[in-house]
């Protein structure tokens, strides 16, 4: 990863280069509002980058259609994703695709124990320059 030089006074900062083909997908801090089992998190860490790569070169209307199909499938068979059933595989894939679409939003997405984004942003859990334990260090006054 390369550092982006800061902008001089009066200059616009250089646009952030997007992450590579697979974006950035990392485990989210434990404070995530939507915890998930370790197996589920591991599967998402594998699958979401593949879905990001799959969506990379699609035109906007096609991405919109893919997100609508994923939302419909999750709404209809989301319980299969968690508890098993005839549509477990397709429902889990739809969740990964939905997270891949949301990774393109400003600041990415944090859900189900992971954080996914496609370009640098403030407070990214995958940023090595971010402090790893802000809440614990504040408690200890470090």
N, C-alpha and C positions, 0 to 999 in steps of 0.2 A: 504494500500500500504506500502511496506517495502522499506527502503533505501538500496541501494547497496553499500557496503563498497568500498572505493577507493582502487585501486591497489597500492602496494608498488613499489618503484623504481625497474625496471627490471622484474616485474611480469606482466603477461597479465591480463587485467581486466576480472572479471568473466563475462561469457556471460549473457546477459540480459534475464530474464525469460519472456516468452510471457505473455500478458494479458490473462485473463480467456477465457472461451468458446466464449464469445461475442465480444472480442476485446475491444477497447476503441473508442467510437463514441461520439463526443461532437460538440456543435455549434462552428463554425469557427469565427474568429474575423471579424468584419464588413468590414475589408479591403480586404475580399475575392474578387477575380477577377470575380467570378461567383455568384452574389447574387441570392437569391431565396425567394419566398413568405414564410411567417411564417408557413403556413399550410404545404407547401412542405417540409420545414426543419423539422418540427415535424414528418411528415410521414417518412422521411429518418432516423431520430434519432431512430425511432421504427424499421424500416425495415432492415437497413444495418446490425445491430448486429445479426439479425436472419439469414441473408444471410452469414455473417461471420461464424456463428455456422454451417450452412448447408455445407459450403465448407471445414470445418476444417479437416475432416478425409478423404477427397477425395485424390486420388493419383494425381500427377502433370498433367498427360495427361488428366484426367477427368476435372480438373480445367481449363486447356487450352481450352477444348471443350466448357465448360460452358461460358467462357469469349468470345469465338468466336460467340456462339449463341446469347449472350447478345449484342455484338457489331452489329451483323447483324440485330437484332430486333430493336435496337435503330436507326440504319441507315435507316431502312425502315419505322419505325413508331414513330420516335422521336417527330414529331409534335403532334401526338395523346397524348403523355405523357403530353405535356404542355397545349394543347387546347381542349382535349377531342376527343373522336372518338371511333370507334369499337375496336381499339387495345390499348386503354389508360391503362388498368390494366396491360397487359403484357409488355408494353413499360416501365411503371414506375417500375415494378418489375425487368426488365432487367437493368435499371439504377442502382437500389439498388444492384443487383448482380455484376455489373461492378465496383461499388465503393467498394464492399466487396473484390473483387479480387485485386483491387489496394491498399487496406489497407495492403496487404502483402508485398508491395514494401518497400524498405528502406525509412523510414520517413513517411510512410503512404500516404494518399491522402487528399487534401483539395479542395473541390468543392461543388457548390450548397448550400453554407451556412453551411456545416459540415466538420469536420475533422475526419477521421477514420484511425486507425492503430492497429496492432496486437502485437507490442512489443515496449518497451520504446525507445525513440530517443530524440535527442537534439531539443529544440524548440517546443515540442509538446504542442498544445493549451490546452490539457487536463491535463497537468502536473501542479499540485498545487504549485510546487516550482517555476514555471515560473512566471515572472512578468506580471500582467494582462493588463498593459496599456503602453507598451514601447514607442509608438509614442507620446502619450499625455504627458507623464512624461518628455520626452526629450524636448518637446516644452516649458514646464514650468521650465526646468533645475532642476528637482527634483533628 
